Amino acid sequence: MRDNHIRSNDFLAQETYPTLTFKSTSITPKSGDEYVLTGDLTIRDVTKSVSFDVEFLGTGPSAVPGASVIGFEGTTEIDRRDFNVNFEGVLENGAVAVSHKIVIEIAVEAASAA
């Protein structure tokens, strides 16, 4: 039930906006294996620039002979209202049912061609 509610018009309006997109615009070294990945995040046809704190996890051999993989993980925090996700459910005790703050986590593994 929760997943269907997230897909509904209260939140992501999946039938109208079937995809969320992120297009990177820059990556800036921070320190050591840490970077800032900046780009345009689009949710419900609203595009905003966001920055992910990203950690480079390293490289290694792929399961495909002759290829290698590289890994990254990153996080950012957005206010869902900035993307027209305005559901304001309230519990019986008056507490807000859903936070305005959303944490987005990404995990990327990319492989080179063999």
N, C-alpha and C positions, 0 to 999 in steps of 0.2 A: 504494500500500500504506500509506503514512504517513497519508494523509487518512482512509482507512477505519479505521486503528488509532485515530486521534483520535476518530472517531465511536463507537468500541466502548465496552464497559463499563469498559475500563481507564481511559478518560478521560471523555468527555462523555455516554456512554450515551444516544446520540441517539434510539434507539427508545423509551426510557422517558421521556426529557426532551427533547422535540424543539426546544425554544426556550430561549434565554438571554434574560433581560430586564434592562433598566435603566430605573428610574423616578426621574426627578430630584426632589429635595426642596428644593434651594436652589441659587442661584448668587450668589457673592459677588465683588465687584470686588477685584482684587489690586493691579494697577498698570497704567496705560496701557490696552492692549488685552488684558490678561491677567486671567483670572477663575479661580475655583475652583468647579467644578460638583460638587455632592454629591448622591448618590442611592443607591437600593437596587439592588444587582446580585444577580440570582438565577441560579445555576448548579446544576444537579442538585437542585433544590428547596431549596437553601440560600441564604438571603438575608442579605447583609452590606452595611453602608453603606460606600461607597467615594467617594473624591474624585478628580476629574480636574483636572489643570492644563490650562486651556483658553485658546486664543488666538483672539481675534476677527480674522477675515481681511478683513472689510470688506463693503460692499454694492456692487451693480452692477445693470445692466439684465439682464433675463432674455431668453432667446430668444423668449419669448412676449411679443408687443406689449403694453405697458401694465403689465407685471409687473416686479418686481425680485427679486433674490436676495441672500442673506446667507450668509456662510460662517464656519465655526469648525473648529478642529482641537484635539484633546486627547489626553492620555495619563494612564494610571494604572498602578500596579504592584500585583499581588495575589500572595498565596501560594496556589497551587492547592489545597493541602491544606485550607485554610479552607473550601473548597467541596466537600469529599469527593472530590477528584480525587487519589487516593492511589497511582497506579501508581509503582512503584519499580524500574524496569528498571536493571540494572547490566551494564556491558560486561565483556568477558573480563578486562580489566586492573583491574577493581574500580571504575572511574569511574562516576558516576551518568549514565545515558543522557539523562535529562530533568530540567531544572532545576525547582525548586519555585517559582521566581520567574517570573511571567508578566506581560509588558507588554501592555497593551491600548491600542490606538490607535483613535481615532474621527475621522472627517471628516464634517462635516455641511454640506449646502447646503440651505437652505430658500427656497421661493419664495412671494411674495405672490400673492394672486388677482388676475387681470387685471381 
